[in-house]
C-alpha cells in the first residue's frame, strides 16, 4: 500500500516540478546551468517522498572548475530523482534525440541545454559529439555522460562506451568518475525508510596530452576505479 501511495505522490511531484522547471527554462532557454536547477527540483522533494536517505560525498566535485566530463553509472529511470541533486553548475548531459518527445520531461531536457544525439544517424551523431568539444572549450560547460549507454538495473557496472572518453581526450579536459551505490536492487518502497544511497565522486583523471590510442587504457582505469568504489559504497549503504 505504501508503495502505491508513493507512486501517486511522486507522479504529482513530478508534474509540479515540471511546471516550475518549464518556467525556469522558458525564462532562460538553453542556459547550461538549467540542468542543475531542474535536477534539484526533481530530486530533492522526491527523495523525501520516496523515503530514501541520500548522502552526497561530492564537495570537491561541486567546486571543481569547468570544463570536465562526468562519467556516472546508470541504474534505472529513478536516476532522475536520485542523481538530480548531484548535478554541478553549468553541466549538461548527452541524451537520445527521442527524449525530446517525452511529455514535460523531454521539453525540459531540451530547453535546459542538454545535447541530443540521433544514434540512428552516424553523421549527425558524429556532428553532435564534435559539438560537445566546442561546448566544453568555449562555453565554460561540463558534460555528464552515462558511459554504459543503458541502464544496468543495479546488477553491476556494464562495459563502457567510447564516447565520453573520446570527448574528454579531444577537448583535453579531465574525467570525473561519479559513483552511486546500487540502490535499484535494494530499494523497497513498501518500507517507511526505503533505502540508503551514497553518491561519491573520485579524483579527476587528467587527459591532457593523451591521444585516442590511449583511450582503451583510460576507459579501463576509470571503470576499475568505479567498480571498486561502488562495491565500497554498497557495503556502507547496507551496513
N, C-alpha and C positions, 0 to 999 in steps of 0.2 A: 504493500500500500504506500509506504513512504517513497519507494522508487517511483511510482506513478505520480504522486504529488510533486515530487521534484522535477519530473519531466515536464509537467504542466507549468510549474513556476519558471523553469529555465526557458521554456518557449516564450512565455510572457516577457521575461527579462531580455531575451534576445531581440524581440520586437521593439521594446522600449529603447534598448541600447542602439539598435539600428537607426531609429528615428533621430537620436542625438548625434550619432556618427554621421548620418546624412547631412545634418545641419553643419557639422564641422567641415565636412568635405565640400559642401556647396559654398561655404564661406571662404575656403582657401583650397580650391581643387588642385590636385596633384602635388601638394606640398609634401615633401618626403618625411616630415615629422607627423603627418596624419596617422601613419600606421601605429606609432607609439600611443597616441591618444585614443585611437579607436580600439586598439588591443586592450588597453586598460579598461575601457568602458565595457567591453565584452567580458573581460576576465574577472575583475575584482568583485563585482556583485555575485557572479556565477559561482565562484569558489565557496562563498558563504552559503549560497542556496544548496549547493551540492554536498556540503559538509566535508569539504576537502581542506586539509591543513597544508598550506604551502610554505616552504622555506626557500627563499631565494639567496643563493650564495653567488651573487653577481655584481658585487660592489665595484670591483676593478673594471669589469666589463662596461658598466654604466658610465664610467669616467674615461674610457679609452677614446682617444681622438679618432675621428673618421679620416679616411675610409678603411674598412676591413670587410672580410667575408665571414659571416656566421655560418657554421656547419652544425646543424642540430639533428637529433634523432626524432623520427616522426612515428607516433604510435597509433593515433586514431583521429577522428574528427573532433574529439574532445580537446585536442591540442589548442583549438581556438580559445577555449576558456582557461586552459591550464597554462599555456605559454604566453598568452596575450600580455600579462603583466611584466614579462621579461624583455620586451622589445626595447632596445635602446634608442636614443634620439637619432633622428634623421636616418632611419633604416627602413628599407623597402624589401620586399621578398619577390621571388620568382614563382609564378603560378601558371597553370594551364589556361589557355585562352578561353576554354569553356566555362571557367569560373565566373566570367563576366555576366553570364546569363542566369546565375542563381539568384532568385528574388532577394532583394535587400542586400545580402552579403556581397554578391557579385558586383553590384554597382558601387558599394562602399570600397571594396577591394580595388576596383579600377580607379575611382576618384582619389583614393588615398595615395596614389602614385606608384603602386606596385607594378611590376613588369610582367606582362602577359606573353606567354610563348606558345606558338602554334606548333606543337610537337609533330603534327602530321605533315608539316611543310618544312623540309630541311633547309631551304633557302631562307625562309622567314625566321626559323629558329636560330640559324647562324647569325642573322642580322640582329636579332634580339640579344643574343649573347654578346655581340660586339658593342651593342648599345650600353650594356651594363658596364663595360670598361670605361666608356666616356662618362657615364653617370658617376662612377666612383672617383675618377680622376678630376672631373671638372665641377662636380656639384656637392662636394663635401658630404657624400651619401654612402652608406654601407649597404650591403646586400645580405639578406637572410636566405639560406638555402637548406631544404631538407635533402641531404645528399643521397639518401637511399632511393629517392624518386617515387616512393609509395609508402603506405602505412605498414608498419611491421606488426601491429596488433599486440605489442608487448611481448613478442616471442623472441626478442634478441635483435641486435643490430644487423640489418641486411647489408649486402655488398654495396659499396658507394658507386654512384655515377661520377663521370669525369667533370661535369660542367662547373661545379663550384671551384674546383682546383684549377681548372683551365682559366677561369675568370680571374682568380687571385694571382696566378702567375703572370697573366697578360697585363694586369694592372699594377703588379708589383706591390700588392697590399698583403698584410698578414691574414692568416686564417685563425678564427677564434672558435674552438670547439665548445658547443653548449650541450650539456648532458642533462636529461630529465630521467628521474627514476621510473621504473616500469610500473606505472600506475594502472595501465589498461588491464593487466591480469589480476590486480589485487583490489581495485575499487569496487565497493559494494554499496550501492545507493539505497539499500534497504536498512543500512545501519545509520544511526544518528551521526556518528563520526565515520564517514565512508572511506577514509584513507589518508595516508600521509604522502606528500610529494616533495621531493627536493630537486631543485634546479641549480646546477653549478656550471660555471664557466672555467675553462682551463687557460693556461698561459697562451698568449698568441704565438702562432707558429709563423715565423717570417718566411717570405717568399722572394725577397729582393735578391736578384742575381740568378734565380732559378730559371730553367727553360722547361719546355714541355717534355723533354727527356727525363726530367727529374720528377714528373708528375706521379708515376706509379709509387715511388718511394714516399712522396709527400702524402698520397692517399693512405698508404699503409700506416705511416706514422700517426696520422690523425685518427684513423679508425682504431688502431691498437690502444691509443690513449683513451678514446671514448669508451671502448669495451670495458677497460679496467675501471674507469670512473663510474660507469653505470652500475657495474657489479658492486662497487663500494657504496653507491647511493642506495641501491636496493637493500643492502644489508642494514644500513642505517634507518631507512624508511620503515622497515618491517620490524625493527627492534622494539 
